[in-house]
Amino acid sequence: MTKKTLRILGTRGVPAAHGGFETFAHYLALHLVARGWRVIVYCQDDGHGSVFEDQWEGVERVHIPVADAGPRGTIVFDWRATVHAAARDGLCLTLGYNTAVFCALLRLKGVRNVINMDGIEWRRQKWGRAAKLWFWMNDWAGCWLGDHLVADNPGIRDHLLTRTHAGKITTIPYGAERLQHVDAAPLAAYGLEPGRFWTVIARPEPENSILEIVRAYSRTRRGMTLAVLGKYDVANNAYHRAVKEAASAEVVFLGALYDPLVVKALRFHSAGYLHGHQVGGTNPSLVEAMGAGNAVIAHDNPFNRWVVGDGARFFSGEAELAEVLDRMFADLSALEQMRRAIIDRYTAEFTWDSVLARYESMLENWA
């Protein structure tokens, strides 16, 4: 019997080492290979050279070297990956719509293409006018050019319905690993004690509410540390500088950490997770916090409310977050009830088994 073939575009490749889409591609590729699919993942390599192929854990990889490691290099990589895929057989799964205009080539060549439309990138404050226009145009292009679309959140589905019809959209969220037994030893290097700190894991950008979180946490003594992960360039970025200047002695900045053993320890042994994302759909970092059983305080918007359900606490700004934190630290017994509710919500919607099975079922309709 001929194997079903899937080509995954739009990530830096597998195994995962960068972000949410890479982690998803990692899990999906391994799942489908185990289920008898042929899976090809396009991988962006830094530097010069020819395209080459290899295998990882039964997954075929097409390596495309790109000299420019910035946004321009990503665009070059996406184009070259699309050209390669358009000349070959198999269903394509494009993760993200940032260069969706390139998918016109897949349609021209008769190659079926499912696009995960990710978040609403053009609404992010960090982009200038030209970048916002580019993302807005590609948002529309993805809806037109994709044979089928995936929304990771009902809020994203609602957005896509302003551009296309309901039959073209399937809603499937991200998944996350369930953490149950994680060694606390990596915490010692950061002076953290299990259960005595909260975490923030996000890019330091205004739409992620980092400044509001740090200011609210720093208004009074909390008796616990706030551990903030992310790369902060105080010399060249005014927002980064403002965040650090607002921090009390109880706020520590751990830098950009990618070691999975360290990140898992930070998540699992955290008393709770502060999530300030204002834009986008189902955020992978939030789902990972849920898989770690964290109590969650999240920015109040429809995307986050759908993800975490009724067991979280919500805030709309600095003052409201400070009030939520004041109440929380006055009665820490509420944390255990919040954790149970978050785990129940995670189990109902975000396990990898559930997410990957739903993706396979959807992809089988197009393969």
Backbone torsions as a table, in degrees:
resi	resn	phi	psi	omega
1	MET	NA	134.5	179.9
2	THR	-68.1	133.4	178.6
3	LYS	-71.9	142.9	169.2
4	LYS	-70.2	142.0	-176.8
5	THR	-118.0	133.3	175.3
6	LEU	-128.9	131.3	173.3
7	ARG	-109.7	125.6	-177.5
8	ILE	-104.2	119.1	179.3
9	LEU	-115.6	161.0	170.9
10	GLY	100.5	0.6	177.5
11	THR	-119.7	172.5	175.1
12	ARG	-81.3	-9.7	173.9
13	GLY	122.2	-177.4	180.0
14	VAL	-124.9	153.3	-0.7
15	PRO	-67.2	159.3	-174.8
16	ALA	-64.6	135.5	176.5
17	ALA	-146.9	4.4	-170.9
18	HIS	-127.2	-56.1	-171.5
19	GLY	-160.4	-164.2	-173.4
20	GLY	-62.7	-45.7	-179.4
21	PHE	-65.5	-38.7	178.5
22	GLU	-64.1	-41.5	178.4
23	THR	-62.9	-43.7	178.4
24	PHE	-62.1	-46.7	179.2
25	ALA	-59.5	-39.6	177.8
26	HIS	-56.9	-54.0	-177.0
27	TYR	-67.6	-43.0	-177.7
28	LEU	-65.2	-44.2	-179.0
29	ALA	-59.8	-47.3	-179.9
30	LEU	-64.6	-39.0	179.0
31	HIS	-62.0	-47.9	-176.1
32	LEU	-70.0	-38.0	176.4
33	VAL	-60.1	-43.5	178.4
34	ALA	-63.7	-23.7	-179.9
35	ARG	-95.0	9.0	173.5
36	GLY	95.9	7.2	178.1
37	TRP	-81.8	156.9	164.5
38	ARG	-96.1	121.6	-176.1
39	VAL	-121.6	129.0	176.6
40	ILE	-118.8	125.9	179.3
41	VAL	-115.0	129.4	176.7
42	TYR	-83.6	129.9	-173.7
43	CYS	-120.6	129.2	177.9
44	GLN	-89.2	118.7	177.0
45	ASP	-106.6	146.6	176.9
46	ASP	-83.8	137.5	175.3
47	GLY	115.6	-164.3	-177.4
48	HIS	-108.8	166.6	175.6
49	GLY	134.4	179.7	-178.3
50	SER	-89.9	159.0	173.4
51	VAL	-65.3	136.3	176.5
52	PHE	-141.2	162.8	-175.7
53	GLU	-124.9	148.1	172.3
54	ASP	-152.3	-170.8	179.1
55	GLN	-130.1	149.2	175.0
56	TRP	-139.5	116.8	178.0
57	GLU	52.2	37.8	179.6
58	GLY	84.6	-3.9	177.9
59	VAL	-94.0	129.2	175.9
60	GLU	-80.0	137.4	-179.1
61	ARG	-123.2	133.4	173.7
62	VAL	-108.1	111.4	-176.8
63	HIS	-92.3	126.0	179.4
64	ILE	-120.1	105.0	179.3
65	PRO	-69.8	137.7	178.6
66	VAL	-134.8	127.6	-175.1
67	ALA	-70.8	-38.8	-177.1
68	ASP	-88.1	119.4	-177.2
69	ALA	-85.7	-4.5	-177.1
70	GLY	-88.6	-165.7	-179.2
71	PRO	-55.7	-38.1	179.4
72	ARG	-62.3	-40.2	178.3
73	GLY	-64.0	-36.7	178.1
74	THR	-64.0	-39.6	178.2
75	ILE	-64.3	-43.6	177.9
76	VAL	-60.7	-45.1	179.4
77	PHE	-61.1	-46.3	-179.6
78	ASP	-59.4	-41.9	-179.9
79	TRP	-64.8	-46.5	-178.3
80	ARG	-65.6	-36.3	177.0
81	ALA	-66.4	-40.1	179.8
82	THR	-65.2	-42.8	177.5
83	VAL	-59.6	-43.7	-179.9
84	HIS	-63.2	-46.8	-177.6
85	ALA	-67.3	-35.7	-177.2
86	ALA	-65.6	-21.0	-178.1
87	ALA	-94.2	7.1	-174.6
88	ARG	-135.2	169.5	-177.8
89	ASP	-84.3	170.3	175.1
90	GLY	106.7	149.2	174.9
91	LEU	-69.8	142.4	175.1
92	CYS	-105.3	141.3	169.3
93	LEU	-119.1	110.5	-179.4
94	THR	-98.5	121.2	-176.8
95	LEU	-96.3	104.9	-177.1
96	GLY	100.3	154.0	-176.8
97	TYR	-114.4	12.3	-171.5
98	ASN	-62.2	-23.4	173.5
99	THR	-127.7	39.7	-175.0
100	ALA	-61.7	-24.5	178.5
101	VAL	-57.8	-28.5	178.2
102	PHE	-65.6	-22.9	-178.5
103	CYS	-65.9	-10.9	174.2
104	ALA	-58.7	-33.7	179.4
105	LEU	-66.2	-40.2	178.0
106	LEU	-62.4	-43.7	179.2
107	ARG	-64.6	-40.7	179.1
108	LEU	-61.0	-36.4	-178.3
109	LYS	-87.3	-1.3	179.1
110	GLY	76.8	21.7	179.3
111	VAL	-91.5	123.1	-180.0
112	ARG	-69.8	143.2	-170.9
113	ASN	-145.8	119.3	174.1
114	VAL	-100.6	131.3	-177.5
115	ILE	-114.6	124.2	167.3
116	ASN	-81.7	115.5	-170.4
117	MET	-82.5	-0.5	172.4
118	ASP	52.8	-147.7	-177.9
119	GLY	-90.4	-174.6	-179.6
120	ILE	-95.7	80.6	-168.2
121	GLU	-60.9	-36.0	-174.3
122	TRP	-71.0	-8.6	175.8
123	ARG	-86.9	-8.2	-175.6
124	ARG	-71.2	137.0	-176.0
125	GLN	-66.3	-25.5	-172.0
126	LYS	-70.1	-18.5	-175.4
127	TRP	-88.5	144.8	172.7
128	GLY	-79.2	179.7	-174.9
129	ARG	-61.5	-43.4	-178.0
130	ALA	-62.9	-44.9	179.6
131	ALA	-65.1	-41.6	178.7
132	LYS	-61.4	-40.8	178.1
133	LEU	-63.5	-43.0	178.7
134	TRP	-58.9	-47.7	-178.8
135	PHE	-67.0	-39.1	178.8
136	TRP	-62.1	-43.7	179.2
137	MET	-63.7	-40.1	-179.6
138	ASN	-73.7	-27.8	172.6
139	ASP	-58.2	-49.7	176.8
140	TRP	-64.1	-43.5	-177.7
141	ALA	-60.8	-41.5	178.9
142	GLY	-60.2	-42.2	-179.5
143	CYS	-65.5	-33.8	179.8
144	TRP	-79.8	-42.2	-168.6
145	LEU	-89.7	-26.1	179.4
146	GLY	-69.4	139.7	173.8
147	ASP	-70.0	-33.2	177.2
148	HIS	-150.4	154.4	-176.4
149	LEU	-123.2	145.8	172.8
150	VAL	-113.7	128.7	172.0
151	ALA	-105.2	133.5	-178.5
152	ASP	-89.5	4.4	-175.0
153	ASN	-161.6	142.4	176.8
154	PRO	-54.9	-30.6	176.9
155	GLY	-65.4	-36.4	175.2
156	ILE	-69.8	-38.8	176.3
157	ARG	-58.7	-44.5	178.9
158	ASP	-59.6	-40.1	177.5
159	HIS	-63.7	-45.2	-178.4
160	LEU	-65.4	-29.1	179.3
161	LEU	-66.6	-14.9	173.9
162	THR	-79.1	-8.1	-176.4
163	ARG	-120.8	-21.3	-177.1
164	THR	-152.2	-176.1	-174.8
165	HIS	-97.0	160.0	-173.3
166	ALA	-62.0	-33.2	-178.0
167	GLY	-66.7	-13.5	-179.4
168	LYS	-92.3	0.1	-171.7
169	ILE	-122.9	132.1	168.7
170	THR	-118.4	133.3	-179.9
171	THR	-99.0	115.7	177.0
172	ILE	-139.6	124.7	-178.4
173	PRO	-81.8	-179.4	170.0
174	TYR	-76.7	163.5	173.3
175	GLY	-113.9	174.3	176.5
176	ALA	-154.0	154.6	177.5
177	GLU	-74.3	140.8	175.1
178	ARG	-85.6	114.8	179.6
179	LEU	-93.3	126.6	-178.7
180	GLN	-129.2	-28.6	179.1
181	HIS	-139.9	102.9	-176.5
182	VAL	-127.8	129.8	179.9
183	ASP	-62.4	131.0	-179.6
184	ALA	-86.3	-4.0	-174.7
185	ALA	-54.5	-39.3	-179.2
186	PRO	-61.4	-18.7	-178.2
187	LEU	-67.8	-28.3	-174.2
188	ALA	-59.5	-35.3	-178.6
189	ALA	-64.2	-18.7	-178.3
190	TYR	-110.8	8.0	177.9
191	GLY	67.4	28.4	-177.5
192	LEU	-105.9	143.6	-179.9
193	GLU	-109.9	131.7	-179.0
194	PRO	-51.1	131.7	177.7
195	GLY	78.1	2.7	-175.9
196	ARG	-117.6	24.8	177.7
197	PHE	-151.7	157.0	172.3
198	TRP	-110.4	159.0	-178.8
199	THR	-123.1	151.3	168.3
200	VAL	-132.8	119.4	180.0
201	ILE	-125.5	101.6	-175.1
202	ALA	-165.8	155.8	171.6
203	ARG	-65.6	138.2	-177.9
204	PRO	-77.4	80.6	-178.9
205	GLU	-130.1	151.2	-175.4
206	PRO	-54.8	-39.7	-176.6
207	GLU	-72.5	-3.7	174.9
208	ASN	-98.6	6.2	171.4
209	SER	59.7	27.9	-177.4
210	ILE	-64.1	-43.0	-178.8
211	LEU	-64.0	-43.5	178.6
212	GLU	-62.4	-39.9	-179.9
213	ILE	-64.4	-48.2	-177.5
214	VAL	-65.2	-41.4	178.4
215	ARG	-63.7	-45.2	-179.0
216	ALA	-64.4	-42.9	-179.6
217	TYR	-65.6	-32.5	-173.7
218	SER	-87.8	0.6	-177.7
219	ARG	-63.8	-31.0	-178.5
220	THR	-149.1	169.2	178.5
221	ARG	-73.0	129.9	-176.9
222	ARG	-102.6	-24.8	-177.5
223	GLY	82.6	1.7	174.4
224	MET	-136.7	156.5	179.0
225	THR	-86.3	145.2	168.3
226	LEU	-104.6	113.9	-179.2
227	ALA	-96.8	116.9	-176.1
228	VAL	-108.8	120.8	177.4
229	LEU	-100.5	146.5	179.1
230	GLY	141.0	160.1	-179.2
231	LYS	-92.1	118.5	-178.3
232	TYR	-113.7	120.4	-179.9
233	ASP	-108.3	84.7	-173.9
234	VAL	-69.8	-23.1	-177.9
235	ALA	-73.2	-31.5	-171.9
236	ASN	-119.8	-3.7	-175.6
237	ASN	-129.2	114.8	-176.4
238	ALA	-64.7	-36.4	179.5
239	TYR	-66.1	-45.0	177.7
240	HIS	-58.7	-42.0	-179.5
241	ARG	-63.8	-41.8	180.0
242	ALA	-63.6	-39.5	178.8
243	VAL	-61.2	-47.4	-177.7
244	LYS	-67.9	-35.9	179.3
245	GLU	-68.3	-25.9	-178.7
246	ALA	-81.9	-10.3	-171.2
247	ALA	-79.1	136.2	172.5
248	SER	-81.3	179.3	-179.9
249	ALA	-67.5	-15.9	-179.9
250	GLU	-86.1	-2.4	178.6
251	VAL	-103.0	125.6	179.3
252	VAL	-120.6	140.7	-179.8
253	PHE	-107.3	116.1	-172.2
254	LEU	-94.1	-4.4	-178.6
255	GLY	83.7	-172.6	178.7
256	ALA	-87.6	111.7	-177.1
257	LEU	-110.3	132.3	-178.6
258	TYR	-123.0	-9.4	178.6
259	ASP	-64.6	115.5	-175.6
260	PRO	-60.6	-31.4	179.1
261	LEU	-66.9	-37.9	178.8
262	VAL	-70.5	-46.3	-177.8
263	VAL	-64.1	-41.3	178.3
264	LYS	-63.3	-40.1	178.4
265	ALA	-63.9	-41.7	178.7
266	LEU	-63.2	-42.6	179.9
267	ARG	-67.0	-51.3	-171.6
268	PHE	-65.7	-37.1	-174.5
269	HIS	-96.4	8.0	176.8
270	SER	-77.6	144.1	175.0
271	ALA	-69.8	-30.2	-179.5
272	GLY	-172.3	172.1	-174.8
273	TYR	-127.4	131.6	177.1
274	LEU	-104.0	123.7	-173.5
275	HIS	-124.7	112.9	-173.2
276	GLY	-107.0	9.2	-175.7
277	HIS	-62.3	126.1	-179.6
278	GLN	-100.4	-20.4	-172.2
279	VAL	-125.2	143.7	174.3
280	GLY	114.9	-175.0	-176.8
281	GLY	-102.8	-117.1	178.9
282	THR	-87.9	110.4	-174.6
283	ASN	-82.7	126.4	-178.3
284	PRO	-58.1	-38.3	-179.2
285	SER	-63.2	-38.0	178.4
286	LEU	-66.9	-43.6	179.3
287	VAL	-64.1	-37.5	177.3
288	GLU	-64.6	-37.8	175.7
289	ALA	-63.3	-38.0	177.8
290	MET	-66.3	-40.8	177.5
291	GLY	-64.1	-24.8	176.3
292	ALA	-84.3	-3.1	179.1
293	GLY	76.6	26.2	-179.8
294	ASN	-76.1	142.3	161.6
295	ALA	-66.7	144.0	-173.0
296	VAL	-126.4	133.4	166.2
297	ILE	-116.8	119.6	-170.6
298	ALA	-127.2	153.3	173.0
299	HIS	-59.8	139.2	-173.4
300	ASP	-84.4	98.1	172.8
301	ASN	-149.6	162.5	-174.8
302	PRO	-59.6	-33.3	-180.0
303	PHE	-62.6	-53.1	-177.6
304	ASN	-67.0	-37.9	-179.0
305	ARG	-62.4	-39.4	178.1
306	TRP	-66.1	-40.9	-176.3
307	VAL	-64.1	-53.2	-170.8
308	VAL	-89.1	-19.0	179.5
309	GLY	73.6	-156.2	-171.9
310	ASP	-84.2	-7.4	-173.5
311	GLY	-85.7	-3.4	-178.2
312	ALA	-97.2	175.5	169.3
313	ARG	-113.2	155.2	-172.4
314	PHE	-132.3	155.4	177.1
315	PHE	-144.8	154.1	178.6
316	SER	-113.6	-12.5	-179.8
317	GLY	-167.1	-177.1	-175.7
318	GLU	-60.1	-48.2	-176.2
319	ALA	-62.5	-43.6	-179.4
320	GLU	-66.7	-38.9	177.3
321	LEU	-64.1	-40.9	178.4
322	ALA	-59.2	-40.2	178.2
323	GLU	-66.0	-41.8	177.9
324	VAL	-61.8	-44.5	179.5
325	LEU	-64.5	-40.7	178.4
326	ASP	-58.0	-46.4	179.7
327	ARG	-66.3	-39.6	-178.4
328	MET	-64.4	-46.2	-177.6
329	PHE	-75.1	-16.7	174.9
330	ALA	-78.3	-20.4	-179.2
331	ASP	-147.0	80.7	-176.2
332	LEU	-70.7	-8.5	177.8
333	SER	-63.1	-22.8	179.9
334	ALA	-67.7	-20.8	-176.2
335	LEU	-60.3	-40.6	-176.9
336	GLU	-65.9	-39.5	176.8
337	GLN	-64.7	-40.2	177.5
338	MET	-63.1	-42.1	-179.8
339	ARG	-61.6	-44.8	-179.5
340	ARG	-60.8	-42.0	-179.9
341	ALA	-65.7	-39.4	179.5
342	ILE	-65.9	-42.3	179.2
343	ILE	-64.0	-39.9	177.3
344	ASP	-61.5	-42.4	179.8
345	ARG	-66.6	-43.1	176.9
346	TYR	-58.7	-48.1	-177.2
347	THR	-62.3	-34.5	-178.1
348	ALA	-73.1	-26.5	-167.8
349	GLU	-133.1	-27.3	-162.2
350	PHE	-121.5	13.9	176.2
351	THR	-70.2	149.7	178.7
352	TRP	-61.9	-38.9	-179.9
353	ASP	-55.8	-44.7	-179.2
354	SER	-68.6	-48.9	-176.0
355	VAL	-63.0	-46.5	-176.3
356	LEU	-69.6	-35.9	176.5
357	ALA	-63.8	-39.4	178.8
358	ARG	-67.4	-39.0	176.4
359	TYR	-64.3	-44.7	-179.0
360	GLU	-61.5	-43.3	179.2
361	SER	-60.3	-43.3	179.8
362	MET	-66.3	-45.2	-177.8
363	LEU	-65.1	-33.5	179.8
364	GLU	-60.5	-28.1	179.0
365	ASN	-70.1	-16.6	-175.7
366	TRP	-117.1	-13.5	-177.1
367	ALA	-71.9	NA	NA
